[in-house]
């Protein structure tokens, strides 16, 4: 709990070196006391999520790959299938980390097979995944397609966000509309641009 608190504090300050330090200390506890991965699996998953996010923020490619492999190994362990809550958290945080790994390395095309797997997981877990998490996945998958040069598929995922009747994550709603506008520009859909510009401006 102490290291978790320091992680939150450093994240709020946007001090990513401090954030990394305490995320590493947090995960190290589960290395020295491996039985606690079974007892407190959700906290281990959150510690890995924070460590991976710290590596992502500091652009630490090598450490990111190592931490992601540890998380992948955990996802195949009995602890990761202990109950529905642990399975859902593993699905959310592991797939977020996989997507972020492709953003970090710029391997957008190689990341595209993840989309079908994530879609399947979202359908499988259904009501156990909240709307906020869905929006994050939709946006990340839109970015993945955009980075891979498939603006049409990117627009498909962005439309899922734009058409949501929710006030959740206004930041993602704004980013989605901007990327939607850029994707149409890249496709040469000039007839739509004036309307989209006004729409984005009004929303913001």
ABEGO torsion letter per residue (X at the ends): XAAAAAAAAAAAAGBAAAAAAAAAAAAAAAAABAAAAAABAAAAAAAAAAAAAAAAAAGBAAAAAAAAAAAAAAAABAAAAABAAAAAAAAAAAAAAAAAAAAAAGBAAAAAAAAAAAAAAAAAAEAABBAAAAAAAAAAAAAAAAAAGBAAAAAAAAAAAAABBBABGAAAAAAAAAAAAAAAAAAGBAAAAAAAAAAAAAAX
